[in-house]
């Protein structure tokens, strides 16, 4: 099986049902598929062949749906770029995946100015401006005859660590279908006509829900920004059944007075993912929404790993603390806890979480060394530190790779450190995650400077925000003249730097 054929089957039986909504724009399955076919043929006219990579920089919109369908139809590989990233990140993601085409929303053009001159493989930039609809309508509506293997690549998503640049995770058609299937395994059934609200971008976690909803005859409702008022209104107006929020969104919604006066009875499933959630927040959310709350744990490299629904989450189990857990192993996921020698630890012991799923990555794109480090005997090493209790509840305790999750977005310390270290007055720098009431966790930059330095916090924040995007700038900057603590081999002791900020908190991963 491949994504195209299954999507086409859903079109055959749901032609006149609503498939895509963005604001006042509405597309049936037949209309949305027609646009996908035309875009696929347009890409073929540009010279693209099966397996070629297409970068895209966009927000959620009808046109984003166009490319989801077109990528499957033309058998080209989508490479989502992230609007919150800076120019250098866009350059890296397109360069090492050898993208031949960039599709971009007009308002993001300024972020890629001059990039074509630096990317020898990039042949075309397709701008979604006032000419896009006319160009699309001029393409053939005949389905291209393309042979697609389940093992062909479908999408490349980027992730990273605390060292080096973001790594590209390649998913095949087979892997992407498996991930979507398992994602919805414990959810209530998606019925034809059910609506799924994408508040987060489909280039991120919300994108895993797009295909399963389409295949079930449901409607994907796209939102290009998050607003509490708008979210509540859309849930009520569109009769939303499914949605995914990060913990900061959930907290903002339940604290808003309107959350208790809106008709939210259509909701079947609110998935809380990307970052842990505080007990007080989730219990308050249950008072507002009832037993429709689900939690999920996974990574771009391997997912889904552990999920749980309200009956598993809001219960008392001897020997377990369900509220503090991040899920339970899914029936088609294997999870173990390993020690430093890659040996499985007994139940209850703390170590690195490793997992196997049908939807795990095939490889890091063009990076066999990194692939070999993360995939050991078929197991994906997550870099997360945790434990599994005797009842199967999985607990996240810390991150072995020091990644920071702020408001649901991954932030990698080395990105910030590379920028800050370029300032002539900074001798050395370390970035660590510290607790934050709103975002769950936030970067703190600890800079070693000379006594006479006149650097201030705003200087560093502006420097990082300009280079990497505002969401990555540190919320706190500390200056000191004493060298950072280091191990005998010269590595900075991040845990020593983080410890004072987390003192008195039982989990070294914050939630909202």
C-alpha positions in Angstrom: 0.0 0.0 0.0 1.0 3.6 -0.5 -0.4 7.0 0.6 -1.7 8.0 -2.8 -3.8 4.9 -3.4 -5.4 5.0 0.0 -6.1 8.7 -0.3 -7.7 8.1 -3.7 -9.8 5.3 -2.3 -11.2 7.7 0.4 -12.0 10.3 -2.4 -13.9 7.6 -4.3 -16.3 7.0 -1.4 -16.4 10.6 0.1 -16.4 12.8 -3.0 -19.1 15.2 -1.8 -18.1 15.3 1.9 -16.2 18.2 3.2 -12.5 17.5 3.3 -10.6 20.8 4.0 -11.7 24.0 5.8 -9.6 27.1 6.3 -11.6 30.1 7.4 -14.5 30.6 5.0 -12.8 28.4 2.3 -14.2 24.9 2.0 -13.2 22.0 -0.2 -14.9 18.7 -0.8 -12.8 15.6 -1.2 -13.3 15.8 -5.0 -12.3 19.5 -5.1 -9.3 19.0 -2.8 -8.1 15.9 -4.8 -8.5 17.8 -8.1 -6.2 20.6 -6.8 -3.7 17.9 -5.7 -3.7 16.3 -9.1 -3.2 19.6 -10.8 -0.3 20.6 -8.5 1.3 17.2 -9.0 1.2 17.6 -12.8 2.6 21.2 -12.3 5.5 19.8 -10.4 6.0 17.1 -13.1 6.0 19.9 -15.7 8.9 21.5 -13.8 10.9 18.4 -14.3 10.4 16.6 -11.0 10.6 12.8 -10.9 9.7 10.2 -8.2 11.8 10.7 -5.1 12.8 14.3 -5.8 12.6 16.6 -2.8 10.3 19.6 -2.6 10.8 22.1 0.3 7.8 24.1 1.5 7.6 27.2 3.8 4.0 27.9 4.8 1.3 28.1 7.5 -1.8 26.0 7.6 -4.0 26.8 4.6 -5.8 25.3 1.7 -2.6 25.4 -0.3 -0.7 23.4 2.3 -3.3 20.7 1.8 -2.7 21.0 -2.0 0.9 19.9 -1.5 0.0 17.1 0.9 -2.1 15.5 -1.8 0.3 16.5 -4.6 3.3 15.0 -2.9 1.6 11.6 -2.6 0.2 11.8 -6.2 3.5 12.8 -7.8 5.6 10.6 -5.5 7.9 13.5 -4.6 9.2 14.0 -1.1 7.9 16.9 1.0 10.6 18.7 3.1 8.7 21.0 5.5 10.6 24.1 6.5 9.6 25.7 9.8 8.4 29.4 9.8 9.8 30.0 13.3 13.3 29.1 12.1 15.9 31.5 10.7 17.5 31.8 7.3 20.5 29.5 8.1 18.2 26.7 9.1 16.2 27.0 5.9 19.4 26.9 3.9 20.7 23.8 5.8 17.4 21.8 5.4 17.2 22.4 1.7 20.9 22.0 1.0 21.5 18.6 2.5 18.3 17.1 1.1 19.1 18.5 -2.3 15.7 20.1 -2.8 14.9 20.9 -6.5 11.9 23.1 -5.8 10.8 25.4 -3.0 7.1 26.2 -2.6 6.6 29.2 -0.4 3.8 31.5 0.8 4.3 35.0 -0.4 4.7 36.6 3.0 7.7 34.4 3.8 9.7 35.4 0.7 11.9 37.7 2.8 13.2 34.8 4.8 14.7 33.1 1.7 16.0 36.1 -0.2 19.2 35.1 -2.1 19.0 31.4 -1.0 18.7 30.2 -4.6 22.2 31.5 -5.3 23.5 29.3 -2.5 21.7 26.1 -3.4 23.0 24.6 -6.6 20.2 21.9 -6.7 17.4 24.4 -6.3 15.9 25.0 -9.8 12.5 26.6 -9.1 10.8 28.7 -6.4 7.1 28.5 -6.7 5.5 31.5 -4.9 1.9 31.3 -3.8 1.0 34.8 -4.7 -1.9 36.2 -6.8 -0.8 34.1 -9.8 -0.9 30.8 -8.0 -4.6 30.0 -8.5 -4.4 30.7 -12.2 -1.2 28.6 -12.6 -2.9 25.7 -10.7 -6.0 25.9 -12.8 -3.9 25.7 -16.0 -2.4 22.3 -15.1 -3.8 19.0 -16.2 -6.4 17.3 -14.1 -5.5 13.8 -15.4 -4.0 11.5 -12.8 -0.4 10.9 -13.6 0.6 7.2 -14.1 3.4 6.7 -11.6 4.5 3.5 -10.0 4.9 4.0 -6.2 6.5 1.4 -3.9 5.6 1.3 -0.2 9.4 1.7 0.5 9.6 5.0 -1.5 10.2 8.0 0.7 7.1 10.1 1.4 8.4 12.9 3.7 11.5 14.2 5.3 11.1 15.9 8.7 13.9 17.6 10.5 14.9 17.1 14.1 18.1 17.7 16.0 20.3 17.3 19.1 22.5 19.5 21.2 25.4 19.2 18.8 25.5 19.8 15.1 22.8 20.9 12.7 19.3 19.6 12.4 19.1 16.0 11.1 16.7 14.9 8.4 14.4 12.0 9.3 13.2 10.0 6.3 9.8 8.3 6.3 8.6 5.9 3.7 5.0 5.6 2.5 4.8 2.4 4.6 6.3 4.0 7.7 4.0 7.1 7.5 0.9 5.0 7.1 1.9 2.9 10.1 2.6 5.9 12.2 -0.8 7.4 11.4 -2.6 4.1 12.0 -1.0 3.6 15.4 -1.4 7.3 16.3 -5.2 6.7 16.3 -5.2 3.2 17.8 -6.6 4.1 21.2 -8.6 7.2 20.1 -12.4 7.1 19.6 -13.3 6.1 16.0 -13.1 8.8 13.4 -16.4 8.7 11.5 -17.2 10.2 8.1 -17.8 13.8 8.6 -15.9 14.2 11.9 -13.8 17.3 12.0 -10.2 17.5 13.2 -8.8 21.0 14.1 -5.2 21.7 13.3 -4.2 24.5 15.5 -0.5 23.6 15.3 1.1 23.5 11.8 0.7 20.3 9.8 4.5 20.5 9.3 4.8 19.6 12.9 3.0 17.1 15.2 -0.5 18.0 14.0 0.5 16.7 10.6 0.3 13.1 11.9 -3.4 13.5 12.2 -4.1 14.8 8.7 -3.9 11.5 6.8 -5.8 9.2 9.2 -8.7 11.8 9.3 -8.7 12.0 5.5 -8.7 8.2 5.1 -11.7 7.9 7.4 -13.7 10.5 5.5 -13.3 13.2 8.1 -12.6 16.9 7.6 -9.3 18.6 8.3 -9.9 22.1 9.6 -6.9 24.3 9.2 -5.9 27.3 11.4 -2.9 29.5 10.6 -2.4 30.9 14.1 -3.4 30.1 17.7 -5.9 32.3 19.5 -7.9 31.1 22.5 -11.1 33.0 21.3 -10.8 31.7 17.7 -10.1 28.1 18.8 -13.2 28.0 21.1 -15.3 29.6 18.4 -14.1 27.1 15.7 -14.7 24.1 18.0 -18.3 25.2 18.5 -19.0 26.4 14.9 -17.3 23.4 13.0 -18.3 20.8 15.6 -14.7 19.7 16.1 -14.2 16.1 17.2 -10.5 15.8 17.3 -7.6 18.2 18.0 -4.0 18.2 19.3 -2.6 20.9 21.6 0.6 21.4 23.4 0.3 22.0 27.2 0.7 25.8 26.9 -2.3 26.0 24.6 -4.3 23.8 26.9 -3.5 26.0 29.9 -4.3 29.3 28.0 -7.7 27.8 26.9 -8.8 26.6 30.4 -7.8 29.9 32.0 -10.0 31.9 29.5 -13.5 32.7 30.9 -15.1 31.7 27.6 -14.0 28.1 27.9 -16.8 27.4 30.4 -19.5 29.0 28.4 -19.0 27.5 24.9 -20.6 24.4 23.6 -17.7 21.9 23.4 -19.9 18.8 23.4 -18.6 17.7 19.9 -15.1 17.0 21.2 -14.1 13.3 21.2 -10.4 13.5 21.7 -7.9 16.3 22.7 -4.4 14.9 22.4 -1.9 16.7 24.6 1.6 16.1 23.3 5.1 17.6 22.6 5.8 18.5 26.3 4.7 17.3 29.7 1.6 18.8 31.4 1.4 19.8 35.1 -1.1 17.9 37.3 -3.0 21.1 38.2 -3.4 22.0 34.5 -4.7 18.6 33.3 -7.1 18.2 36.3 -8.5 21.7 35.6 -8.8 20.8 31.9 -10.8 17.7 32.8 -13.3 19.8 34.7 -13.8 21.9 31.5 -13.7 19.2 28.8 -14.6 16.0 30.6 -13.1 12.6 29.7 -11.8 13.5 26.2 -8.2 14.1 27.2 -5.4 11.9 25.8 -1.6 12.1 26.2 1.0 10.9 23.8 4.8 10.4 23.8 7.0 9.9 20.8 9.7 11.5 18.7 10.1 12.4 15.1 12.5 9.5 14.9 10.1 6.9 16.4 6.4 7.2 17.0 4.0 6.7 18.5 5.6 5.1 21.5 3.3 5.5 24.5 -0.3 6.9 24.6 -3.0 6.8 27.2 -6.7 7.9 27.4 -8.7 9.2 30.2 -9.5 5.8 31.7 -5.8 5.2 32.1 -4.8 8.7 33.0 -7.4 9.7 35.6 -7.4 6.6 37.7 -5.7 5.1 40.7 -3.5 2.1 40.2 -1.5 0.5 43.0 2.2 0.9 42.4 1.7 3.7 39.7 1.3 7.4 39.5 -0.8 7.8 36.3 -0.9 11.6 36.5 2.8 11.8 36.3 3.2 9.3 33.4 3.4 10.2 29.7 1.5 7.1 28.5 1.5 3.4 28.3 3.1 1.3 25.6 0.9 0.9 22.5 0.1 -2.6 21.4 2.3 -2.3 18.3 5.2 -0.5 20.0 8.0 -2.1 21.9 9.7 -0.1 24.7 12.7 -0.9 26.8 14.9 0.9 29.3 18.6 0.5 28.6 21.7 1.2 30.6 24.9 2.9 29.2 26.0 -0.4 27.6 22.7 -0.8 25.7 21.5 -3.6 28.0 17.9 -3.8 29.1 17.3 -2.8 32.7 14.7 -4.5 35.0 11.2 -3.1 35.5 11.3 0.2 37.5 14.9 1.0 36.8 15.9 4.4 35.4 17.8 4.5 32.1 17.4 5.6 28.4 14.1 4.9 26.7 14.5 2.9 23.5 11.7 1.9 21.2 10.6 0.0 18.1 7.5 0.9 16.0 6.3 0.2 12.5 6.3 4.0 12.0 9.8 4.7 13.0 12.3 6.5 10.8 14.2 4.6 8.1 17.3 6.7 8.5 18.8 10.1 9.0 19.0 11.4 5.4 22.5 11.2 4.0 23.9 10.7 7.5 24.9 7.0 8.1 27.1 7.9 11.1 24.2 9.5 13.0 21.8 6.7 11.9 24.2 4.1 13.3 24.3 6.0 16.6 20.5 6.2 17.0 19.5 2.8 15.6 20.9 -0.1 17.4 19.7 -3.6 16.4 16.6 -2.0 15.1 15.9 -0.1 18.3 15.7 3.7 18.3 17.6 5.3 21.1 15.5 8.3 22.2 18.0 10.1 24.4 15.3 10.5 26.9 15.8 9.2 30.5 12.8 7.5 32.1 11.4 4.3 33.6 8.5 1.9 33.2 6.7 0.7 36.2 5.2 -2.8 36.8 1.8 -1.7 35.4 3.3 -0.4 32.2 3.1 3.3 32.9 6.0 5.2 31.2 7.6 8.1 33.0 9.9 10.8 31.5 12.5 11.9 34.0 15.1 13.9 32.1 16.5 14.4 28.6 19.8 12.8 28.0 20.5 15.2 25.0 19.7 18.4 26.9 17.0 19.4 24.3 14.6 22.1 25.5 10.9 22.0 24.8 9.4 25.4 25.1 5.7 25.8 24.3 5.8 22.5 22.3 8.7 23.6 20.1 12.1 21.8 20.2 15.1 24.1 20.9 18.6 22.8 20.7 21.2 24.5 22.9 24.0 24.4 20.4 22.0 26.5 17.9 21.9 29.3 20.4 25.4 28.8 21.7 26.8 29.0 18.2 25.2 32.4 17.7 26.0 33.8 21.1 29.6 32.6 21.0 30.1 34.8 17.9 29.8 38.0 20.0 33.3 39.4 20.5 32.6 40.0 24.2 31.5 36.5 25.0 34.3 34.2 26.1 32.2 31.0 26.5 28.5 30.2 26.8 26.2 27.4 27.8 22.4 27.3 27.2 20.2 25.2 29.5 16.5 24.7 29.9 14.9 26.2 33.0 11.3 26.1 34.3 8.9 28.7 33.0 5.3 29.1 34.2 3.8 29.8 30.7 6.0 27.9 28.3 6.8 24.9 30.6 10.5 25.3 29.9 12.6 28.1 28.4 16.3 28.7 27.4 18.6 30.4 29.7 22.0 31.5 28.4 24.9 31.7 30.8 27.6 33.8 29.3 31.2 34.2 30.5 32.5 37.7 29.8 35.3 40.0 30.8 35.0 42.3 33.8 34.7 45.4 31.6 31.9 44.0 29.4 28.9 46.2 28.8 26.8 43.4 27.3 23.2 43.2 28.5 20.4 40.7 28.3 18.6 42.5 25.5 21.7 42.4 23.3 21.9 38.6 23.5 18.2 38.1 23.0 18.1 40.3 19.9 21.1 38.6 18.5 19.5 35.1 18.8 16.1 36.3 17.8 17.4 37.8 14.6 19.4 34.7 13.6 17.1 31.9 14.7 13.7 33.3 15.2 12.1 35.0 18.2 10.8 31.8 19.9 14.4 30.5 20.3 15.8 33.6 22.1 16.6 33.0 25.7 14.1 34.3 28.3 17.0 34.8 30.7 20.6 35.7 30.2 23.1 35.5 33.0 26.6 37.0 32.9 29.6 35.9 34.9 33.4 36.2 34.8 34.1 32.8 36.2 34.7 29.9 33.7 31.9 27.4 33.2 32.2 24.1 35.1 33.7 21.3 33.0 34.4 17.6 33.1 37.9 16.2 33.1 37.7 15.9 29.3 36.6 19.5 28.9 32.8 19.1 28.4 30.6 21.7 30.0 28.6 20.3 32.9 25.2 21.3 31.8 23.4 19.5 34.6 25.5 21.4 37.2 24.3 24.6 35.6 20.7 23.6 35.4 20.4 22.2 38.9 19.9 25.5 40.8 16.9 26.4 38.7 15.2 23.0 39.1 15.8 22.6 42.8 12.6 21.5 44.6 11.0 20.3 41.3 10.6 16.5 41.1 10.8 16.3 37.3 13.6 17.8 35.2 11.1 18.3 32.4 8.6 21.1 33.0 5.0 21.3 31.9 2.4 24.0 31.6 
